[in-house]
């Protein structure tokens, strides 16, 4: 799916972008991956040339958190009731029957964790290949394995029972040294959906190791991430990227992006931040005062050293809400196959070789 800035009849997932974005992605040698639960898609955005972008949308049922194990060339995607683990095969990519020699990576499904509909938000690989996730419905950080739907590894200190009540809307997780270090939530409540009472002013950040709140009174915090040994968080209700002083419990605004910000990924000096267009009929966000200002969906690119906006991608249709953003480095044109059709069954990988099934004449 090609995308450019010319005025044409709007194809699905049409977008406009700053002129410098394609060249920037090319120079960074990367592709942007975004998840949208609203459209049920994982979308790869790549540079086609210095003037245009190209997209590859794949269907995933309620796509949420994206995680990558770069060293082992693995990708994981959280969906409605499962987490799917993919493994890249550049060899299969080279001979992909529908487009040989077109893609430099091809993520093939290898393992599916059947978690049930537990509303997984953030997802991350840890040490030793462990996969950690934020289980929002059960107010806990969990680990995935083959023995259980999920294994809880931490709950906020006020949560006295692991139950399916979304008590504090635990949503974000920042990793340090292969383990969850910080978590964000909309409040520190301990009753079913208590966070809805003061959603724009009761957000908190937990230090998981110390098992305590280190920052409070935040306007809907999402996407905690550690960059350059410092903690950054998106404040969705105010459209701000902030840096947290984890000792004082205060924060500094790095960039005022505007709109509803959620999902971010750093590659070199550039931070890619997701923007969502909030639906008026949204039971969670639609009636809030700030929702009328959340009228664009897309990506804002921030040059972190100068705290300046380096480019934007704005969607014109099809996509309203972004959950996660992840930059795939050293991937100029990747592909991924889902499990909703049979294409992936034709590609076989062995330790020393790969095969594509030959079609019958």
Secondary structure, DSSP 8 states (H G I E B T S, - for coil): -EE-SS-----TT-EEE-TTHHHHHHHHTEEEEEEETTTTEEEEEEESSSS-EEEEEEE-TT---EEEETTTTEEEEE-SS-EEEEEE-HHHHHT-TTSTT--SEEEEEEEEE---S--EEEEEE-GGG-EEEEETTTTEEEE--SSSS-EEEEE-TT--S--SS-SS-EEEEEEETTEEEEEEES----STTGGGGGTTT-EEEEETTTTEEEEEEESSEEEEEEETTEEEEEETTTTEEEEEETTTTEEEEEEE--SEEEEEEEETTEEEEEEE---TT-TTTTTSGGGGG----EEEEEETTTTEEEEEEEE-SS-----EEEEEET-SSEEE--SSSSGGGGEEE-SS-EEE-----
